[in-house]
Amino acid sequence: MATFVSRMIGAAKLDTATFEEVEADKSALGQAMLVVVLSSLAAGIGNVVRQGGLGLIVGIIAGLLGWLLWAWLTYFIGTKILPDVATEADLGQLLRVTGFSASPGLLRIFGAVPLLGPVIFFITAVWMLVAFVIAVRQALDYRSTWRAVAVCLIGWVVYLVFFAVFTIIFGGLPPEMITS
């Protein structure tokens, strides 16, 4: 069995075998959650200069809630609305693989670097999105990456509505919430 760190590196490298391993390991849910927490923590630290300590706490909570919501939406859309003929998955599989797809987010800790911070956040956001799509493709046993993209895009739109409501309720949208 691979170590936690090697799984994070494999997920960041977009290695499909790593996502397959995490999908199959029912004990990896805690690890996946830890990846999301660490990624959100890194984003909060990267943003602490702009947002202060409250942004750090809100970012971690929002990161976890956002991950749970997006993973559940992806599961529902991918298995009930747009399944492939080979699709056979449960919510735990989606939570595990999508949690590890947040691995590149650890680099967001460098978001506090002047001038480079926004670039780092953008690059890691795109990287995490690509990892999320690959994770979904593997977990839902899709033959087409485009189907995974469609499922992720539909879920992402609903996810954005969730964050719009969050913004209205809490009066601000931390950048790490968009990329968690």
FENBELRA-V954893 format. One record per backbone hydrogen bond with DSSP energy under -1.0 kcal/mol. NH is the residue of the N-H (numbers start at 1). CO is the residue of the C=O. Records with the same first field share a line. If there is no record, write none. Layout:
NH: CO + CO
This chain:
7: 3
8: 4
9: 5
10: 6
11: 7
12: 8
13: 9
14: 11
15: 10
19: 15
20: 16
21: 17
22: 18
23: 19
24: 20
25: 21
26: 24
28: 25
32: 28
33: 29
34: 30
35: 31
36: 32
37: 33
38: 34
39: 35
40: 36
41: 37
42: 38
43: 39
44: 40
45: 41
46: 42
47: 43
50: 47
51: 47
52: 48
57: 53
58: 54
59: 55
60: 56
61: 57
62: 58
63: 59
64: 60
65: 61
66: 62
67: 63
68: 64
69: 65
70: 66
71: 67
72: 68
73: 69
74: 70
75: 71
76: 72
77: 73
78: 74
79: 75
80: 76
81: 77
82: 77
87: 84
94: 90
95: 91
96: 92
97: 93
98: 94
99: 95
100: 96
101: 97
102: 99
103: 100
105: 102
106: 103
107: 104
108: 105
109: 106
110: 107
111: 108
113: 110
116: 114
117: 113
120: 116
121: 117
122: 118
123: 119
124: 120
125: 121
126: 122
127: 123
128: 124
129: 125
130: 126
131: 127
132: 128
133: 129
134: 130
135: 131
136: 132
137: 133
138: 134
139: 135
140: 136
142: 137
148: 144
149: 145
150: 146
151: 147
152: 148
153: 149
154: 150
155: 151
156: 152
157: 153
158: 154
159: 155
160: 156
161: 157
162: 158
163: 159
164: 160
165: 161
166: 162
167: 163
168: 164
169: 165
170: 166
171: 167
177: 174
179: 175
